[in-house]
Amino acid sequence: MIPVTELLALFKSGDKGVFDKVYRCYYSEIFSFVKYKFALKEEVAEDITHEIMLKAYQKLDDLKDKEKI
Protein backbone atom coordinates (compact mmCIF):
# COMPACT_ATOMS: atom_id res chain seq x y z
CA MET A 1 0.00 0.00 0.00
CA ILE A 2 1.29 3.46 -0.90
CA PRO A 3 1.51 5.81 2.11
CA VAL A 4 -1.15 8.53 2.13
CA THR A 5 1.50 11.25 2.32
CA GLU A 6 3.05 9.96 -0.90
CA LEU A 7 -0.34 9.86 -2.64
CA LEU A 8 -1.01 13.44 -1.55
CA ALA A 9 2.37 14.52 -2.89
CA LEU A 10 1.56 12.89 -6.23
CA PHE A 11 -1.81 14.63 -6.29
CA LYS A 12 -0.23 17.97 -5.47
CA SER A 13 2.37 17.50 -8.23
CA GLY A 14 -0.42 17.07 -10.78
CA ASP A 15 0.06 13.33 -11.36
CA LYS A 16 -2.89 12.38 -13.57
CA GLY A 17 -2.74 8.73 -12.49
CA VAL A 18 -3.10 9.41 -8.77
CA PHE A 19 -6.83 8.59 -8.71
CA ASP A 20 -6.08 5.14 -10.13
CA LYS A 21 -3.37 4.62 -7.51
CA VAL A 22 -5.67 5.68 -4.68
CA TYR A 23 -8.46 3.50 -6.06
CA ARG A 24 -6.24 0.41 -6.30
CA CYS A 25 -4.77 0.96 -2.83
CA TYR A 26 -7.97 1.51 -0.89
CA TYR A 27 -10.86 0.03 -2.88
CA SER A 28 -10.93 -3.46 -1.38
CA GLU A 29 -10.56 -2.22 2.20
CA ILE A 30 -13.39 0.31 1.82
CA PHE A 31 -15.55 -2.15 -0.12
CA SER A 32 -15.21 -4.79 2.59
CA PHE A 33 -16.08 -2.30 5.30
CA VAL A 34 -19.15 -1.01 3.45
CA LYS A 35 -20.41 -4.46 2.47
CA TYR A 36 -20.05 -6.17 5.82
CA LYS A 37 -20.74 -3.25 8.14
CA PHE A 38 -24.04 -2.49 6.43
CA ALA A 39 -24.85 -6.04 5.17
CA LEU A 40 -25.39 -4.85 1.62
CA LYS A 41 -25.66 -6.70 -1.65
CA GLU A 42 -22.36 -6.71 -3.53
CA GLU A 43 -23.61 -4.42 -6.31
CA VAL A 44 -24.85 -1.82 -3.84
CA ALA A 45 -21.60 -1.97 -1.87
CA GLU A 46 -19.64 -1.50 -5.13
CA ASP A 47 -21.68 1.59 -6.04
CA ILE A 48 -21.26 3.11 -2.58
CA THR A 49 -17.53 2.35 -2.55
CA HIS A 50 -17.10 3.99 -5.94
CA GLU A 51 -18.94 7.10 -4.72
CA ILE A 52 -16.79 7.24 -1.57
CA MET A 53 -13.60 6.98 -3.64
CA LEU A 54 -14.75 9.69 -6.03
CA LYS A 55 -15.81 12.09 -3.25
CA ALA A 56 -12.55 11.52 -1.35
CA TYR A 57 -10.53 12.26 -4.48
CA GLN A 58 -12.54 15.40 -5.22
CA LYS A 59 -11.94 16.66 -1.67
CA LEU A 60 -8.17 15.99 -1.52
CA ASP A 61 -7.36 19.57 -2.34
CA ASP A 62 -9.56 20.81 0.53
CA LEU A 63 -7.50 19.09 3.24
CA LYS A 64 -6.14 21.66 5.66
CA ASP A 65 -3.67 19.57 7.66
CA LYS A 66 -2.41 16.87 5.31
CA GLU A 67 0.24 15.66 7.78
CA LYS A 68 -2.43 14.42 10.22
CA ILE A 69 -3.98 11.93 7.80
Helices and strands as residue ranges (DSSP letters): H 4-12, H 18-37, H 42-59, G 60-62, G 66-68
